[in-house]
Amino acid sequence: MRLYSHLPSLDLHGMDQKYAEIMILEFISDQKKMKNKEFILIHGIGSGILRRKTQEVLVHHREVENFKIDNFNPGCTIVKLK
């Protein structure tokens, strides 16, 4: 059982950077509307391209309070909204 299995999540596997950025922004907007303060972005490990893009989007988003790589699964980022 995943430690954060109760949180909403978005799987970015197979997306290119631009599409992933659009999906992340829409997902943040949806989570804000649903009053969810935390969620998971699943970017995978691979070469790190999607992880870097995910972090780039999150660091510049005004609604994001903080984020961190999941200690138990480095292919996921846990996001907390303001």
KEMIMAR-992935 format. One record per atom (N, C-alpha, C): residue number from 1; residue in one letter; atom name; z negated, y negated, x negated. Coordinates in Angstrom, 1 decimal. Example, Ala and Ser with C-alpha at 12.3 -4.5 7.8 and 13.67 -1.06 7.14 Angstrom:
BEGIN
<seq 1 | type A | atom N | pz -7.8 | py 5.7 | px -13.2>
<seq 1 | type A | atom CA | pz -7.8 | py 4.5 | px -12.3>
<seq 1 | type A | atom C | pz -7.8 | py 3.3 | px -13.2>
<seq 2 | type S | atom N | pz -7.1 | py 2.2 | px -12.8>
<seq 2 | type S | atom CA | pz -7.1 | py 1.1 | px -13.7>
<seq 2 | type S | atom C | pz -7.9 | py 0.0 | px -12.9>
This chain:
BEGIN
<seq 1 | type M | atom N | pz 0.0 | py 1.2 | px -0.8>
<seq 1 | type M | atom CA | pz 0.0 | py 0.0 | px 0.0>
<seq 1 | type M | atom C | pz 0.0 | py -1.3 | px -0.9>
<seq 2 | type R | atom N | pz 0.9 | py -2.2 | px -0.6>
<seq 2 | type R | atom CA | pz 1.0 | py -3.4 | px -1.3>
<seq 2 | type R | atom C | pz -0.2 | py -4.3 | px -1.0>
<seq 3 | type L | atom N | pz -0.7 | py -5.0 | px -2.0>
<seq 3 | type L | atom CA | pz -1.8 | py -5.9 | px -1.9>
<seq 3 | type L | atom C | pz -1.5 | py -7.0 | px -0.9>
<seq 4 | type Y | atom N | pz -0.3 | py -7.5 | px -0.9>
<seq 4 | type Y | atom CA | pz 0.1 | py -8.7 | px -0.1>
<seq 4 | type Y | atom C | pz 1.0 | py -8.3 | px 1.1>
<seq 5 | type S | atom N | pz 0.9 | py -7.0 | px 1.5>
<seq 5 | type S | atom CA | pz 1.8 | py -6.5 | px 2.5>
<seq 5 | type S | atom C | pz 1.7 | py -7.3 | px 3.9>
<seq 6 | type H | atom N | pz 0.6 | py -8.0 | px 4.1>
<seq 6 | type H | atom CA | pz 0.5 | py -8.7 | px 5.3>
<seq 6 | type H | atom C | pz 1.2 | py -10.1 | px 5.3>
<seq 7 | type L | atom N | pz 1.7 | py -10.5 | px 4.2>
<seq 7 | type L | atom CA | pz 2.4 | py -11.8 | px 4.1>
<seq 7 | type L | atom C | pz 3.9 | py -11.7 | px 4.4>
<seq 8 | type P | atom N | pz 4.5 | py -12.7 | px 5.1>
<seq 8 | type P | atom CA | pz 5.9 | py -12.7 | px 5.3>
<seq 8 | type P | atom C | pz 6.6 | py -12.7 | px 3.9>
<seq 9 | type S | atom N | pz 7.8 | py -12.1 | px 3.9>
<seq 9 | type S | atom CA | pz 8.5 | py -12.1 | px 2.6>
<seq 9 | type S | atom C | pz 10.0 | py -12.3 | px 2.8>
<seq 10 | type L | atom N | pz 10.7 | py -12.7 | px 1.7>
<seq 10 | type L | atom CA | pz 12.1 | py -12.9 | px 1.7>
<seq 10 | type L | atom C | pz 12.6 | py -12.2 | px 0.5>
<seq 11 | type D | atom N | pz 13.5 | py -11.2 | px 0.7>
<seq 11 | type D | atom CA | pz 14.1 | py -10.4 | px -0.4>
<seq 11 | type D | atom C | pz 15.4 | py -11.1 | px -0.8>
<seq 12 | type L | atom N | pz 15.5 | py -11.5 | px -2.1>
<seq 12 | type L | atom CA | pz 16.6 | py -12.2 | px -2.7>
<seq 12 | type L | atom C | pz 17.6 | py -11.3 | px -3.4>
<seq 13 | type H | atom N | pz 17.3 | py -10.0 | px -3.5>
<seq 13 | type H | atom CA | pz 18.1 | py -9.1 | px -4.2>
<seq 13 | type H | atom C | pz 19.6 | py -9.2 | px -3.8>
<seq 14 | type G | atom N | pz 20.5 | py -9.3 | px -4.8>
<seq 14 | type G | atom CA | pz 21.9 | py -9.3 | px -4.5>
<seq 14 | type G | atom C | pz 22.5 | py -10.7 | px -4.2>
<seq 15 | type M | atom N | pz 21.7 | py -11.7 | px -4.2>
<seq 15 | type M | atom CA | pz 22.2 | py -13.0 | px -3.9>
<seq 15 | type M | atom C | pz 22.5 | py -13.7 | px -5.2>
<seq 16 | type D | atom N | pz 23.5 | py -14.6 | px -5.1>
<seq 16 | type D | atom CA | pz 23.7 | py -15.5 | px -6.3>
<seq 16 | type D | atom C | pz 22.7 | py -16.7 | px -6.2>
<seq 17 | type Q | atom N | pz 22.7 | py -17.4 | px -7.3>
<seq 17 | type Q | atom CA | pz 21.7 | py -18.5 | px -7.4>
<seq 17 | type Q | atom C | pz 21.8 | py -19.5 | px -6.3>
<seq 18 | type K | atom N | pz 23.0 | py -20.0 | px -5.9>
<seq 18 | type K | atom CA | pz 23.1 | py -21.0 | px -4.9>
<seq 18 | type K | atom C | pz 22.7 | py -20.5 | px -3.6>
<seq 19 | type Y | atom N | pz 23.1 | py -19.3 | px -3.2>
<seq 19 | type Y | atom CA | pz 22.7 | py -18.7 | px -1.9>
<seq 19 | type Y | atom C | pz 21.2 | py -18.5 | px -1.9>
<seq 20 | type A | atom N | pz 20.6 | py -18.0 | px -3.0>
<seq 20 | type A | atom CA | pz 19.2 | py -17.8 | px -3.0>
<seq 20 | type A | atom C | pz 18.5 | py -19.1 | px -2.8>
<seq 21 | type E | atom N | pz 18.9 | py -20.2 | px -3.4>
<seq 21 | type E | atom CA | pz 18.3 | py -21.5 | px -3.2>
<seq 21 | type E | atom C | pz 18.3 | py -21.9 | px -1.8>
<seq 22 | type I | atom N | pz 19.5 | py -21.7 | px -1.1>
<seq 22 | type I | atom CA | pz 19.6 | py -22.1 | px 0.3>
<seq 22 | type I | atom C | pz 18.6 | py -21.3 | px 1.2>
<seq 23 | type M | atom N | pz 18.6 | py -20.0 | px 0.9>
<seq 23 | type M | atom CA | pz 17.7 | py -19.1 | px 1.6>
<seq 23 | type M | atom C | pz 16.2 | py -19.4 | px 1.4>
<seq 24 | type I | atom N | pz 15.8 | py -19.7 | px 0.2>
<seq 24 | type I | atom CA | pz 14.5 | py -20.1 | px -0.1>
<seq 24 | type I | atom C | pz 14.1 | py -21.4 | px 0.7>
<seq 25 | type L | atom N | pz 14.9 | py -22.4 | px 0.6>
<seq 25 | type L | atom CA | pz 14.7 | py -23.6 | px 1.3>
<seq 25 | type L | atom C | pz 14.5 | py -23.4 | px 2.8>
<seq 26 | type E | atom N | pz 15.4 | py -22.6 | px 3.4>
<seq 26 | type E | atom CA | pz 15.3 | py -22.3 | px 4.8>
<seq 26 | type E | atom C | pz 14.0 | py -21.5 | px 5.2>
<seq 27 | type F | atom N | pz 13.7 | py -20.6 | px 4.3>
<seq 27 | type F | atom CA | pz 12.5 | py -19.7 | px 4.5>
<seq 27 | type F | atom C | pz 11.2 | py -20.6 | px 4.4>
<seq 28 | type I | atom N | pz 11.2 | py -21.5 | px 3.5>
<seq 28 | type I | atom CA | pz 10.0 | py -22.4 | px 3.4>
<seq 28 | type I | atom C | pz 9.9 | py -23.2 | px 4.7>
<seq 29 | type S | atom N | pz 11.0 | py -23.7 | px 5.2>
<seq 29 | type S | atom CA | pz 11.0 | py -24.5 | px 6.4>
<seq 29 | type S | atom C | pz 10.5 | py -23.7 | px 7.6>
<seq 30 | type D | atom N | pz 11.0 | py -22.4 | px 7.7>
<seq 30 | type D | atom CA | pz 10.6 | py -21.5 | px 8.7>
<seq 30 | type D | atom C | pz 9.1 | py -21.2 | px 8.6>
<seq 31 | type Q | atom N | pz 8.6 | py -21.0 | px 7.4>
<seq 31 | type Q | atom CA | pz 7.2 | py -20.7 | px 7.3>
<seq 31 | type Q | atom C | pz 6.3 | py -21.9 | px 7.6>
<seq 32 | type K | atom N | pz 6.8 | py -23.1 | px 7.3>
<seq 32 | type K | atom CA | pz 6.0 | py -24.3 | px 7.7>
<seq 32 | type K | atom C | pz 6.0 | py -24.4 | px 9.2>
<seq 33 | type K | atom N | pz 7.1 | py -24.2 | px 9.9>
<seq 33 | type K | atom CA | pz 7.1 | py -24.3 | px 11.3>
<seq 33 | type K | atom C | pz 6.2 | py -23.3 | px 12.0>
<seq 34 | type M | atom N | pz 6.1 | py -22.1 | px 11.4>
<seq 34 | type M | atom CA | pz 5.2 | py -21.0 | px 11.9>
<seq 34 | type M | atom C | pz 3.8 | py -21.1 | px 11.4>
<seq 35 | type K | atom N | pz 3.5 | py -22.2 | px 10.7>
<seq 35 | type K | atom CA | pz 2.2 | py -22.5 | px 10.1>
<seq 35 | type K | atom C | pz 1.6 | py -21.3 | px 9.2>
<seq 36 | type N | atom N | pz 2.5 | py -20.7 | px 8.5>
<seq 36 | type N | atom CA | pz 2.2 | py -19.7 | px 7.5>
<seq 36 | type N | atom C | pz 2.0 | py -20.5 | px 6.2>
<seq 37 | type K | atom N | pz 0.8 | py -20.3 | px 5.6>
<seq 37 | type K | atom CA | pz 0.5 | py -21.0 | px 4.3>
<seq 37 | type K | atom C | pz 0.9 | py -20.2 | px 3.1>
<seq 38 | type E | atom N | pz 1.0 | py -18.9 | px 3.2>
<seq 38 | type E | atom CA | pz 1.4 | py -18.1 | px 2.1>
<seq 38 | type E | atom C | pz 2.5 | py -17.1 | px 2.4>
<seq 39 | type F | atom N | pz 3.4 | py -16.9 | px 1.5>
<seq 39 | type F | atom CA | pz 4.5 | py -15.9 | px 1.7>
<seq 39 | type F | atom C | pz 4.9 | py -15.4 | px 0.3>
<seq 40 | type I | atom N | pz 5.8 | py -14.4 | px 0.3>
<seq 40 | type I | atom CA | pz 6.3 | py -13.8 | px -0.9>
<seq 40 | type I | atom C | pz 7.8 | py -13.9 | px -1.0>
<seq 41 | type L | atom N | pz 8.2 | py -14.2 | px -2.2>
<seq 41 | type L | atom CA | pz 9.7 | py -14.2 | px -2.5>
<seq 41 | type L | atom C | pz 9.9 | py -13.1 | px -3.5>
<seq 42 | type I | atom N | pz 10.8 | py -12.2 | px -3.1>
<seq 42 | type I | atom CA | pz 11.1 | py -11.0 | px -3.9>
<seq 42 | type I | atom C | pz 12.4 | py -11.2 | px -4.6>
<seq 43 | type H | atom N | pz 12.3 | py -11.5 | px -5.9>
<seq 43 | type H | atom CA | pz 13.5 | py -11.8 | px -6.7>
<seq 43 | type H | atom C | pz 13.9 | py -10.7 | px -7.7>
<seq 44 | type G | atom N | pz 13.0 | py -9.7 | px -7.8>
<seq 44 | type G | atom CA | pz 13.3 | py -8.6 | px -8.7>
<seq 44 | type G | atom C | pz 13.0 | py -9.0 | px -10.2>
<seq 45 | type I | atom N | pz 13.2 | py -8.1 | px -11.1>
<seq 45 | type I | atom CA | pz 12.9 | py -8.3 | px -12.5>
<seq 45 | type I | atom C | pz 14.3 | py -8.6 | px -13.2>
<seq 46 | type G | atom N | pz 15.1 | py -7.6 | px -13.3>
<seq 46 | type G | atom CA | pz 16.4 | py -7.8 | px -13.9>
<seq 46 | type G | atom C | pz 16.5 | py -8.7 | px -15.1>
<seq 47 | type S | atom N | pz 17.5 | py -9.6 | px -15.2>
<seq 47 | type S | atom CA | pz 17.6 | py -10.5 | px -16.3>
<seq 47 | type S | atom C | pz 16.8 | py -11.8 | px -16.1>
<seq 48 | type G | atom N | pz 16.2 | py -12.0 | px -15.0>
<seq 48 | type G | atom CA | pz 15.4 | py -13.1 | px -14.7>
<seq 48 | type G | atom C | pz 16.1 | py -14.3 | px -14.1>
<seq 49 | type I | atom N | pz 17.3 | py -14.2 | px -13.8>
<seq 49 | type I | atom CA | pz 18.1 | py -15.3 | px -13.3>
<seq 49 | type I | atom C | pz 17.5 | py -15.8 | px -11.9>
<seq 50 | type L | atom N | pz 17.3 | py -14.8 | px -11.0>
<seq 50 | type L | atom CA | pz 16.8 | py -15.2 | px -9.7>
<seq 50 | type L | atom C | pz 15.3 | py -15.7 | px -9.8>
<seq 51 | type R | atom N | pz 14.5 | py -15.1 | px -10.7>
<seq 51 | type R | atom CA | pz 13.1 | py -15.6 | px -10.9>
<seq 51 | type R | atom C | pz 13.2 | py -17.0 | px -11.4>
<seq 52 | type R | atom N | pz 14.0 | py -17.4 | px -12.3>
<seq 52 | type R | atom CA | pz 14.1 | py -18.7 | px -12.8>
<seq 52 | type R | atom C | pz 14.5 | py -19.7 | px -11.7>
<seq 53 | type K | atom N | pz 15.5 | py -19.3 | px -11.0>
<seq 53 | type K | atom CA | pz 16.0 | py -20.1 | px -9.9>
<seq 53 | type K | atom C | pz 14.9 | py -20.3 | px -8.8>
<seq 54 | type T | atom N | pz 14.2 | py -19.3 | px -8.5>
<seq 54 | type T | atom CA | pz 13.1 | py -19.3 | px -7.5>
<seq 54 | type T | atom C | pz 12.1 | py -20.3 | px -8.0>
<seq 55 | type Q | atom N | pz 11.7 | py -20.2 | px -9.2>
<seq 55 | type Q | atom CA | pz 10.7 | py -21.2 | px -9.8>
<seq 55 | type Q | atom C | pz 11.2 | py -22.6 | px -9.8>
<seq 56 | type E | atom N | pz 12.4 | py -22.8 | px -10.1>
<seq 56 | type E | atom CA | pz 13.0 | py -24.1 | px -10.2>
<seq 56 | type E | atom C | pz 13.0 | py -24.8 | px -8.8>
<seq 57 | type V | atom N | pz 13.3 | py -24.0 | px -7.7>
<seq 57 | type V | atom CA | pz 13.3 | py -24.5 | px -6.4>
<seq 57 | type V | atom C | pz 11.9 | py -24.8 | px -6.0>
<seq 58 | type L | atom N | pz 10.9 | py -23.9 | px -6.3>
<seq 58 | type L | atom CA | pz 9.5 | py -24.1 | px -5.9>
<seq 58 | type L | atom C | pz 8.9 | py -25.3 | px -6.6>
<seq 59 | type V | atom N | pz 9.1 | py -25.5 | px -7.8>
<seq 59 | type V | atom CA | pz 8.5 | py -26.6 | px -8.6>
<seq 59 | type V | atom C | pz 8.9 | py -27.9 | px -8.1>
<seq 60 | type H | atom N | pz 10.1 | py -28.0 | px -7.5>
<seq 60 | type H | atom CA | pz 10.6 | py -29.3 | px -7.0>
<seq 60 | type H | atom C | pz 10.4 | py -29.5 | px -5.5>
<seq 61 | type H | atom N | pz 9.8 | py -28.6 | px -4.8>
<seq 61 | type H | atom CA | pz 9.7 | py -28.7 | px -3.4>
<seq 61 | type H | atom C | pz 8.4 | py -29.3 | px -3.0>
<seq 62 | type R | atom N | pz 8.4 | py -30.4 | px -2.2>
<seq 62 | type R | atom CA | pz 7.2 | py -31.2 | px -1.9>
<seq 62 | type R | atom C | pz 6.2 | py -30.4 | px -1.1>
<seq 63 | type E | atom N | pz 6.6 | py -29.4 | px -0.4>
<seq 63 | type E | atom CA | pz 5.7 | py -28.7 | px 0.5>
<seq 63 | type E | atom C | pz 4.9 | py -27.5 | px -0.2>
<seq 64 | type V | atom N | pz 5.3 | py -27.2 | px -1.5>
<seq 64 | type V | atom CA | pz 4.7 | py -26.1 | px -2.2>
<seq 64 | type V | atom C | pz 3.5 | py -26.6 | px -3.0>
<seq 65 | type E | atom N | pz 2.4 | py -26.0 | px -2.7>
<seq 65 | type E | atom CA | pz 1.1 | py -26.4 | px -3.4>
<seq 65 | type E | atom C | pz 1.1 | py -25.7 | px -4.7>
<seq 66 | type N | atom N | pz 1.3 | py -24.4 | px -4.7>
<seq 66 | type N | atom CA | pz 1.4 | py -23.6 | px -6.0>
<seq 66 | type N | atom C | pz 2.1 | py -22.3 | px -5.8>
<seq 67 | type F | atom N | pz 2.4 | py -21.6 | px -6.9>
<seq 67 | type F | atom CA | pz 3.0 | py -20.3 | px -6.8>
<seq 67 | type F | atom C | pz 2.7 | py -19.6 | px -8.1>
<seq 68 | type K | atom N | pz 2.8 | py -18.2 | px -8.0>
<seq 68 | type K | atom CA | pz 2.5 | py -17.4 | px -9.2>
<seq 68 | type K | atom C | pz 3.2 | py -16.1 | px -9.0>
<seq 69 | type I | atom N | pz 3.5 | py -15.5 | px -10.2>
<seq 69 | type I | atom CA | pz 4.1 | py -14.2 | px -10.2>
<seq 69 | type I | atom C | pz 3.0 | py -13.2 | px -9.8>
<seq 70 | type D | atom N | pz 3.3 | py -12.2 | px -9.0>
<seq 70 | type D | atom CA | pz 2.4 | py -11.2 | px -8.5>
<seq 70 | type D | atom C | pz 1.9 | py -10.4 | px -9.7>
<seq 71 | type N | atom N | pz 0.6 | py -10.3 | px -10.0>
<seq 71 | type N | atom CA | pz 0.1 | py -9.6 | px -11.1>
<seq 71 | type N | atom C | pz 0.5 | py -8.1 | px -11.1>
<seq 72 | type F | atom N | pz 0.6 | py -7.5 | px -9.9>
<seq 72 | type F | atom CA | pz 0.9 | py -6.1 | px -9.8>
<seq 72 | type F | atom C | pz 2.4 | py -5.8 | px -9.7>
<seq 73 | type N | atom N | pz 3.2 | py -6.8 | px -9.4>
<seq 73 | type N | atom CA | pz 4.7 | py -6.7 | px -9.3>
<seq 73 | type N | atom C | pz 5.4 | py -7.9 | px -9.8>
<seq 74 | type P | atom N | pz 5.8 | py -7.9 | px -11.0>
<seq 74 | type P | atom CA | pz 6.4 | py -9.1 | px -11.6>
<seq 74 | type P | atom C | pz 7.8 | py -9.5 | px -11.0>
<seq 75 | type G | atom N | pz 8.3 | py -8.7 | px -10.0>
<seq 75 | type G | atom CA | pz 9.5 | py -9.0 | px -9.3>
<seq 75 | type G | atom C | pz 9.3 | py -9.8 | px -8.1>
<seq 76 | type C | atom N | pz 8.0 | py -10.2 | px -7.9>
<seq 76 | type C | atom CA | pz 7.7 | py -11.0 | px -6.7>
<seq 76 | type C | atom C | pz 6.9 | py -12.3 | px -7.1>
<seq 77 | type T | atom N | pz 7.1 | py -13.3 | px -6.3>
<seq 77 | type T | atom CA | pz 6.4 | py -14.6 | px -6.5>
<seq 77 | type T | atom C | pz 5.6 | py -14.9 | px -5.2>
<seq 78 | type I | atom N | pz 4.4 | py -15.2 | px -5.3>
<seq 78 | type I | atom CA | pz 3.5 | py -15.5 | px -4.2>
<seq 78 | type I | atom C | pz 3.4 | py -17.0 | px -4.1>
<seq 79 | type V | atom N | pz 3.8 | py -17.5 | px -3.0>
<seq 79 | type V | atom CA | pz 3.9 | py -19.0 | px -2.8>
<seq 79 | type V | atom C | pz 2.8 | py -19.4 | px -1.8>
<seq 80 | type K | atom N | pz 2.2 | py -20.6 | px -2.1>
<seq 80 | type K | atom CA | pz 1.2 | py -21.2 | px -1.2>
<seq 80 | type K | atom C | pz 1.7 | py -22.6 | px -0.8>
<seq 81 | type L | atom N | pz 1.8 | py -22.9 | px 0.5>
<seq 81 | type L | atom CA | pz 2.2 | py -24.2 | px 0.9>
<seq 81 | type L | atom C | pz 1.0 | py -25.1 | px 1.1>
<seq 82 | type K | atom N | pz 1.3 | py -26.4 | px 1.1>
<seq 82 | type K | atom CA | pz 0.3 | py -27.4 | px 1.4>
<seq 82 | type K | atom C | pz -0.2 | py -27.4 | px 2.8>
